C-alpha cells in the first residue's frame, strides 16, 4: 500500500509545523490517504476499506512497524485535527 501513496506537500509542511524533521517524516513513512482511495489488489476484509476503497476520512497514514521494521498495521489521522 505504501508504494501506492505519497505525502502531499501541505501534509509535509503540517508535520514540520508539528515538530517533525524531514528525516523523521521519511523514516516513519508518513503518507497522505484520501477518502475513496482505491487500493490495487486490496485483500478482502481489510480494515478501513470497502470494496477496495478507503472508507475513512482523508488525512495522514502512518505505518505501524515491529522492532524489525515489518509493517503490521496502519494508523490514520484526519488532517483537520
trRosetta pair geometry for C-beta under 8 A, 3 or more apart (Angstrom, degrees):
i j d omega theta_ij theta_ji phi_ij phi_ji
1 4 5.8 -65 -161 35 41 110
1 5 6.6 15 153 -5 74 114
1 39 5.9 -27 -115 -135 97 120
1 74 7.6 -57 87 -60 149 145
2 5 6.1 -74 -148 45 35 99
2 29 6.0 -36 -135 -176 138 121
2 31 6.2 -161 -136 -45 71 145
2 63 6.3 -23 -75 -54 126 134
2 71 7.3 -163 -27 -70 128 163
4 39 6.6 137 76 -131 161 65
4 40 6.2 178 -95 18 144 102
5 31 3.9 64 122 -179 126 138
5 32 6.5 -168 -177 61 105 55
5 33 6.1 -33 -125 -82 143 76
5 37 7.5 19 -92 -163 105 152
5 61 6.5 -3 141 50 168 138
6 31 6.5 145 106 -143 7 87
6 32 6.5 -8 89 33 57 99
7 11 5.5 -125 -173 86 81 117
7 12 5.3 98 135 -64 116 93
7 25 7.1 126 180 169 176 115
7 30 5.3 61 -99 108 132 90
7 31 5.5 -114 -69 -122 74 37
7 32 5.5 124 -132 -19 39 88
8 11 4.7 84 62 10 83 106
8 12 7.1 -148 95 -9 40 87
8 32 4.3 28 -3 -35 96 161
9 12 5.4 -52 -146 34 34 115
9 13 6.3 34 156 -19 67 104
10 13 5.6 -49 -147 36 34 113
10 14 6.4 40 151 -23 63 104
11 14 5.4 -48 -147 33 36 116
11 15 6.5 37 153 -19 65 101
11 30 7.3 -162 139 148 116 122
11 32 5.0 174 2 -81 158 107
11 59 8.0 134 -116 -171 126 45
11 60 6.1 156 -162 -86 126 87
11 79 6.2 -84 -102 -117 97 122
12 15 5.9 -55 -152 35 31 110
12 16 6.6 34 149 -19 64 104
12 25 6.5 78 -136 -176 80 160
12 30 7.9 147 -95 96 64 130
13 16 5.5 -51 -150 34 35 114
13 17 6.5 37 151 -20 65 104
14 17 5.6 -53 -151 35 33 114
14 18 6.5 32 150 -19 64 106
14 79 6.9 128 38 -156 175 91
15 18 5.5 -55 -149 36 35 113
15 20 4.4 -33 161 45 93 133
15 25 5.3 106 120 -100 148 119
15 30 6.2 131 -82 87 158 178
15 60 7.7 115 -70 -107 110 139
16 19 7.9 118 176 -14 29 9
16 20 6.2 -85 -88 67 34 78
16 21 7.8 56 -120 -118 74 23
16 22 7.6 9 -93 -63 104 68
16 25 7.7 -37 -63 -46 72 141
20 24 4.6 -133 -164 86 88 125
20 25 5.2 100 139 -59 130 88
20 28 7.7 -65 -147 8 136 142
21 24 4.7 98 51 6 77 101
21 25 7.0 -139 94 -5 41 87
22 25 5.7 -56 -148 36 31 113
22 26 6.3 28 156 -15 66 108
23 26 5.9 -57 -147 39 29 108
23 27 6.1 25 157 -16 65 112
24 27 5.8 -57 -139 42 29 109
24 28 6.0 26 162 -18 65 111
25 28 6.1 -59 -144 38 23 107
25 30 5.3 -56 -160 25 78 125
26 29 7.6 29 173 -70 31 41
28 62 6.1 -33 159 -145 111 100
28 63 7.6 163 163 48 62 80
29 62 7.0 117 81 -150 81 54
29 63 4.7 -14 89 24 137 115
29 65 8.0 104 17 -40 137 123
30 60 5.8 -38 -157 -159 102 107
30 61 7.2 136 -160 72 51 52
30 62 5.8 -21 -101 -95 68 79
31 60 7.3 127 72 -163 43 57
31 61 4.5 -25 68 62 94 104
31 62 7.9 178 25 -75 72 35
32 58 7.6 12 180 -175 88 89
32 59 7.5 -138 -146 134 64 18
32 60 6.8 -50 -102 -104 50 46
32 61 7.2 103 -167 12 3 92
32 79 7.8 16 -132 -68 93 131
33 37 5.5 -94 -166 2 78 155
33 54 5.8 -172 168 -136 113 170
33 56 7.5 41 113 71 123 112
33 58 6.8 -162 101 -141 56 53
33 59 6.7 -10 59 63 81 52
33 60 7.5 49 20 155 86 11
33 61 4.2 68 -18 -37 122 123
33 76 6.4 -72 54 -121 134 117
34 37 5.0 121 62 -54 72 99
34 54 7.1 128 85 65 42 137
34 58 4.5 2 -130 -114 57 105
35 54 6.3 -133 -134 101 32 100
35 55 7.6 22 -147 -164 80 18
35 56 6.6 -128 -100 91 78 43
35 57 5.9 -29 -66 -137 112 28
35 58 4.9 -77 -12 -46 83 80
36 53 5.4 -22 -151 -173 43 120
36 54 6.4 -32 28 60 13 82
37 53 6.6 149 73 -156 39 65
37 54 4.2 25 48 10 92 123
38 42 7.7 -108 -177 -30 60 131
38 52 5.6 29 -153 133 79 101
38 53 5.3 -34 -92 -95 65 77
38 54 7.9 -117 -61 -1 25 78
39 42 4.0 98 87 -78 107 105
39 46 7.5 -62 67 73 156 158
39 49 6.1 -50 19 -119 131 146
39 52 5.6 -143 55 -169 77 72
39 53 7.5 179 8 -94 78 25
39 54 7.1 99 -31 -47 102 84
42 46 5.8 -110 -177 16 91 141
42 49 5.6 -140 -167 154 136 155
42 52 3.9 163 33 -121 142 73
43 46 4.9 109 69 -55 86 106
46 49 4.5 16 82 38 103 124
48 54 6.2 -11 147 -143 95 73
48 55 6.1 -169 179 44 46 87
48 56 5.4 -25 -154 -26 99 115
48 74 7.6 -76 20 75 160 120
48 76 7.1 131 -133 -9 146 139
49 52 6.2 -3 173 -136 119 12
49 53 6.3 152 -155 71 79 28
49 54 5.8 -45 -99 -92 76 42
49 55 6.2 160 -119 -6 19 94
50 53 5.9 -32 68 62 69 83
50 55 4.6 65 0 -62 107 129
56 59 7.7 -71 128 29 112 105
56 76 5.5 86 121 100 162 162
57 76 7.6 153 61 141 74 126
57 78 4.8 -3 103 -101 136 98
57 80 8.0 -77 156 23 137 108
58 78 7.4 66 79 -138 51 67
58 79 6.3 -34 118 8 83 115
59 76 5.9 108 76 176 112 90
59 77 5.2 -130 145 96 136 47
59 78 4.3 -134 -73 -131 146 23
59 79 4.2 -166 -121 -27 72 71
59 80 7.4 -94 -93 8 109 67
60 76 6.7 160 84 -155 56 55
60 77 4.7 -5 55 58 104 93
60 79 6.3 123 -26 -80 78 75
61 74 5.6 -13 -169 -172 96 123
61 75 7.5 152 -157 79 48 45
61 76 5.4 -21 -101 -101 68 80
62 74 6.7 145 74 -161 44 68
62 75 4.8 -18 62 61 100 94
62 76 7.6 176 19 -84 73 31
62 77 7.4 23 -3 2 111 106
63 71 4.6 -57 -169 -124 124 111
63 73 7.6 142 -162 86 56 41
63 74 5.7 -42 -106 -102 48 76
64 71 7.0 100 67 -154 48 64
64 72 5.8 -67 99 65 93 80
64 73 4.2 -7 49 70 123 88
64 74 6.4 -153 3 -81 88 20
64 75 6.0 87 -50 -20 106 95
65 68 7.9 -134 166 71 96 48
65 69 5.3 -18 -177 -147 132 31
65 70 6.2 143 -155 68 77 34
65 71 5.6 -45 -94 -90 76 49
65 72 6.8 125 -127 9 25 85
66 69 6.8 -38 67 28 74 21
66 70 4.6 8 26 50 114 91
66 72 5.7 80 -43 -24 89 126
71 74 7.7 19 -176 -65 111 78
77 81 7.1 -130 176 75 86 90
78 81 4.5 46 77 23 112 106
